[in-house]
């Protein structure tokens, strides 16, 4: 099977197909509809061969169907028929869940995407469990209010880092985690990763998109290549 992986973001859409080495991208933004996205991707991938598509979507997905509109794109995504638009089988998944699948290395793993909000997904014995940890109550708001961009801007880097470390420790304890992967654009604002964590990378989303077509029972533990960022930010107390 040749799979085309589409990673939909608020500023760009990145694509990669089976056997290709370099991703391609096209700009997105607040005026992009799903139909425009599909047309742009098909044109961009015109010389690539694929017979299935994986889409990482920045919002809630249930049963390969988008159920909430995106924050940073145009409306019209809810219920859109991507399989009909692409003319081949399509699997749609939350973008954090797709990156979690690509980062998975066995056991019970939590992925946290520190960005505008908080993306989260759990991997358990090869199975994906999409989560919305950011919606949980915390302090005078929600966890996302503290770990997302609003918390960083309001609290400042020092306090924000302390809260991220404190909440990660709670997640590890409550969910009995073996592994925590921290990704997203604001991961760069951490001086060092909290104990037991490793650094994610957006490139793992493509790995997740390819693996999405494997049966969960057949997913072997995967050791992703090291992220491009400085690995000195890894902590010594990683769970194994």
C-alpha positions, -999 to 999 in steps of 0.1 A, spaced: 0 0 0 13 35 -9 0 60 17 -1 98 13 1 114 48 -14 149 51 -6 169 83 -30 199 84 -19 229 104 -30 264 109 -3 280 88 7 252 64 -3 217 52 26 192 50 25 160 30 47 130 25 41 97 5 54 62 9 89 60 -6 95 98 -7 123 114 13 113 151 15 79 165 26 62 191 6 40 219 19 14 245 9 2 275 29 -31 272 48 -47 298 70 -81 311 81 -96 310 46 -87 274 38 -117 251 34 -114 213 33 -122 213 -5 -94 238 -11 -70 217 10 -78 185 -10 -74 203 -43 -41 218 -32 -27 185 -18 -37 166 -50 -19 191 -71 12 192 -49 13 154 -49 6 150 -86 37 130 -94 35 107 -63 17 74 -64 -7 66 -35 -38 46 -30 -47 56 6 -45 88 26 -40 96 62 -50 130 75 -39 146 108 -65 172 117 -62 199 143 -95 192 161 -117 164 174 -122 133 152 -146 104 157 -147 74 134 -126 91 107 -150 120 107 -142 156 118 -167 166 146 -154 201 155 -144 230 133 -108 241 134 -97 273 152 -74 286 126 -90 275 93 -123 282 75 -154 263 84 -169 234 65 -147 206 79 -173 189 101 -187 159 82 -167 165 51 -163 133 29 -125 132 24 -127 97 8 -150 110 -19 -128 141 -24 -96 121 -27 -111 92 -46 -95 66 -24 -97 52 12 -89 79 38 -83 77 76 -86 109 96 -72 113 131 -65 141 155 -30 156 147 -17 150 183 -28 113 181 -10 109 148 22 123 162 17 101 193 15 70 171 46 80 152 65 86 185 54 53 201 81 30 214 61 5 234 43 4 268 20 32 279 30 65 264 15 100 267 20 126 240 17 163 250 17 190 223 25 224 238 12 249 213 -16 274 211 -36 250 233 -26 215 246 -28 185 223 -28 151 241 -31 114 232 -23 82 249 -8 50 234 -15 17 252 -1 -15 238 -2 -2 203 -37 13 205 -44 50 202 -65 67 229 -73 103 219 -76 126 249 -86 162 258 -65 166 290 -64 204 284 -102 205 291 -97 193 327 -102 219 355 -71 233 371 -66 264 392 -89 291 381 -94 276 347 -84 245 327 -51 227 322 -49 242 287 -52 277 302 -20 270 321 0 248 298 -10 264 265 1 297 250 -22 318 273 -5 304 304 30 310 290 21 346 282 4 353 315 27 335 338 61 340 322 85 313 313 98 304 348 64 299 363 50 282 332 79 257 332 72 248 369 35 242 361 44 220 331 67 199 352 42 197 381 13 186 357 35 161 338 44 145 371 6 142 379 -1 126 345 27 101 350 14 91 384 -23 90 375 -20 72 341 8 48 352 30 60 323 61 43 310 70 72 286 61 108 280 68 126 247 66 164 246 62 182 213 46 213 198 61 247 191 63 257 227 85 227 238 114 250 228 105 272 257 114 245 282 150 249 295 150 212 301 124 185 298 106 173 329 119 140 344 108 110 325 102 129 292 117 129 258 114 154 230 90 150 202 93 161 166 68 171 139 84 146 116 69 118 137 35 128 125 44 113 91 55 80 108 22 79 125 3 85 93 20 55 77 15 33 107 -22 42 109 -28 16 82 -11 -12 102 -33 -33 125 -29 -22 161 -20 -57 171 8 -57 145 24 -24 155 59 -32 167 77 -8 191 92 19 170 123 39 179 121 72 160 152 88 147 165 115 170 148 149 167 168 177 151 168 197 183 195 196 209 192 163 227 209 177 257 175 188 268 166 152 275 165 145 312 183 116 328 153 100 346 135 87 315 111 58 322 118 26 304 
